[in-house]
């Protein structure tokens, strides 16, 4: 089951911009968007 970036942010108690920052810093793989 894939989580949305919003769900990840809520679960980690951070905002979406923080998740994007972590992606840019290479802390975890970039989020893959569904088409």
Backbone bond lengths (Angstrom), bond angles and torsions (degrees), N, CA, C in turn:
res aa  C-N    CA-C-N  psi(-1)  N-CA   C-N-CA  omega(-1)  CA-C   N-CA-C  phi
1 X - - - 1.449 - - 1.524 108.71 -
2 X 1.301 116.19 125.85 1.464 121.38 178.99 1.521 110.17 -89.56
3 X 1.313 115.60 142.25 1.461 121.27 176.47 1.520 109.24 -101.19
4 X 1.314 115.72 149.69 1.459 119.13 173.20 1.523 108.36 -79.90
5 X 1.304 115.70 162.78 1.464 119.06 178.90 1.526 110.38 -63.35
6 X 1.319 116.87 -32.53 1.462 120.78 176.95 1.517 111.90 -65.58
7 X 1.321 116.94 -39.34 1.461 120.92 178.27 1.527 111.01 -66.52
8 X 1.318 116.27 -40.14 1.466 120.20 177.62 1.522 109.90 -63.83
9 X 1.320 116.59 -44.92 1.465 120.90 179.58 1.526 110.69 -61.03
10 X 1.326 117.27 -44.49 1.466 120.68 178.64 1.530 111.32 -62.27
11 X 1.325 116.47 -44.15 1.462 120.42 -178.59 1.530 111.46 -64.52
12 X 1.332 116.62 -33.92 1.463 121.00 -179.10 1.525 112.28 -90.49
13 X 1.328 116.36 -2.93 1.467 122.64 -178.89 1.529 111.98 58.01
14 X 1.345 114.93 44.05 1.464 122.31 175.28 1.525 107.51 -132.69
15 X 1.327 116.43 170.03 1.458 117.77 177.74 1.530 110.45 -91.89
16 X 1.311 115.72 168.64 1.462 121.33 -176.13 1.524 111.27 -62.03
17 X 1.321 116.98 -36.29 1.465 120.01 179.34 1.531 111.25 -60.96
18 X 1.320 117.12 -33.19 1.464 120.68 177.57 1.523 110.19 -66.04
19 X 1.318 116.77 -42.46 1.470 120.65 177.38 1.524 109.85 -61.10
20 X 1.322 117.54 -44.49 1.471 121.57 178.12 1.537 110.85 -60.45
21 X 1.323 116.29 -40.57 1.466 120.64 177.53 1.529 110.26 -61.02
22 X 1.312 116.50 -46.02 1.463 120.40 178.84 1.529 110.88 -60.14
23 X 1.329 117.20 -38.94 1.464 120.62 176.75 1.524 110.56 -60.68
24 X 1.331 116.30 -47.16 1.467 120.53 -178.42 1.525 111.78 -63.13
25 X 1.317 117.16 -34.26 1.462 121.56 179.83 1.527 112.11 -80.20
26 X 1.323 117.84 -6.43 1.453 121.56 177.69 1.516 114.28 80.41
27 X 1.337 117.35 19.88 1.463 120.15 -179.18 1.519 112.39 -72.53
28 X 1.308 116.80 -24.97 1.456 121.70 171.02 1.517 108.64 -156.36
29 X 1.331 117.47 162.29 1.470 120.43 -175.38 1.523 111.86 -58.44
30 X 1.307 115.04 149.78 1.462 121.15 178.40 1.524 110.26 -61.70
31 X 1.286 114.52 145.01 1.457 122.76 178.33 1.520 109.40 -67.40
32 X 1.309 117.11 132.08 1.468 121.17 177.72 1.512 109.49 -96.99
33 X 1.301 115.25 122.61 1.463 120.58 179.66 1.519 110.09 -86.96
34 X 1.302 115.17 140.53 1.465 119.62 176.31 1.514 109.32 -80.50
35 X 1.304 115.13 144.89 1.472 120.14 178.26 1.511 109.19 -110.02
